[in-house]
Amino acid sequence: QVQLVESGGGLVQAGGSLRLSCAASGSILNFIHMGWYRQAPGKQRELVARINSGGSTYYVDSVKGRFTISRDNAKNMVYLQMNSLKPEDTAVYYCNAYKVGVALLPWGQGTQVTVSS
């Protein structure tokens, strides 16, 4: 089964940027939808961005215009460029393949993003 490893998180000041990476141990070509999720302390995990195999993207309203999701099928990688970060973006970020709102792969360890005010 494909394993996912997220990286690129860190501590950044409000207004700063980070680029998250998700490395898959196998091909992501079979997964039409790949997404980035986040889970803040005391909150449920939420989908923040997704991209399909054709390159069409979706973003939750709170990150529109600030985050950009991309995928490189040849490298089995998914990325999340995060700009103009806000303290409310603080969370552990995960990637996963999904279908009909259901995550398809085992969750990785995620990468912590902390935005200070």
C-alpha positions, 0 to 999 in steps of 0.5 A: 500500500502506498505510504505518505510522508509529509514535510516542510512545516515549521514556525513562521511569522504571520504573513510568511510562507511555507511550502509543504511536500508530500512524498508517496512511496508508490505511484499516485497516478491511480488516484484521481484526487489528492488533497491536503488536510489540516487538524488544529488542536481540539478540532476535526481534520478538514480538507483545505485543498484538493487537485484532480488528475487533470489539474483542477483545484478546489480550496476551502474559502479560508485559504483561497488566494493564499494556498496553491496545491500542485502535484507531480505525478512523475515524482509521486509528489504533492505540494502545498504552497502557503503564502500570507500565513495567518495564526489560524493556519496553525495545525498539523498538515496531512496529505492523502488520496481520497474519493467521495470524501473518504481518505483512501490511504493510511495517514502519515505523521503529518507536518506541523505548521505554526504561525506566530502573530 
